[in-house]
Amino acid sequence: MTALELNAELYRAIGDIAEDETLLTKVLKYVKDLASIKNSKAEAPAPDTDKRLDAALKKFHSDWGGNGDAMEIAEELRHNVVNNRTVETW
């Protein structure tokens, strides 16, 4: 996916929780944490990508009330996905 497509998908996903102030607060906190990590990247050497991804997923998952490693989180997400996309017809 391109950055533009990811951006659009992010806004669609946020739209699904737009009425829930608690969830929006959690999303905002997580995004700000990611931004601070990005800004500090130049200052510190980056850890192994897999370890960094696993740590981010674990933090994200625990913030939302769960626990588990990256594989367990991915499996849970696969089982809980709801497809709300619509396809325009011609």
N, C-alpha and C positions, 0 to 999 in steps of 0.2 A: 504494500500500500504506500502511496505517496503521502507526504506530510499534509497536503491539502485534503486528501481523503480521510486521513486519520483525524484531522481537525474537525471535519464535518461529522464523523462518527462520534467523536467526543461530545460535540454539542447535542447530537441526537440522544445519546445516552444520558446526558445531564438533563435533557428535557423530560425524560421519563421520571426523574425524581425532583423536578422543579418545585413541587408543592411541599416537599419535606425539608424543613429548615435544618434538622439534625443531620440528614444525609448530605445536604449541600455543604454544611460546615465541615464534615469529614472529608469530602472531596476537595474542598478549598485548602484545608490543612495539608492534605497529601500532595497536592499540586505545588504548594509553596515549599514543602520539603524537597520535592524533586528539583524545583528551581534553585534552591540553595545548594543542593548537591551539584547541580550543573555549574553554578557559579564558583564553587570551591574546587572543581575538577582540575583547574589549571594549577592550583596551589599544591595539591597532593597527588602522588602517583595513583592511578586507577587500579583497584584490585581486579582479580580475574573476573571476566564478564559473567561466567556462570555463578560464581559466588555472589557477585553484586546483584544479579537478577534474583537469585534465591532469597537473598536478604531482603530485597525490596518487596518481593511477593509475600514473604513471611510477615513483614511489617504491615503491609496492606491488609493481609488476611486477618491478622490479630487485631488491627484497628476496627475491623468490621465484625469482631466477635468469634473468630475461628482460630484454628492453629493447624500446622502441618507444613510439610516441605513443598517445594515448587511443583513436584509431580502430583501430589495430593490436591493441591489448589487447582491445578490445571484440569484434573479429572473432575473435580467438583464443579468448576465453571462449565465444562462441557455438558454435564448432566443438568445444569440449571439454566442453560441459555434459553431465552425466549426470542423468537424471531418476529420482530415487529416491522420488518421492512416491507415496503410495498413496491411493486414493479409497475412502472407506467407502461400502458399498452398503446399501440399506435393506432 
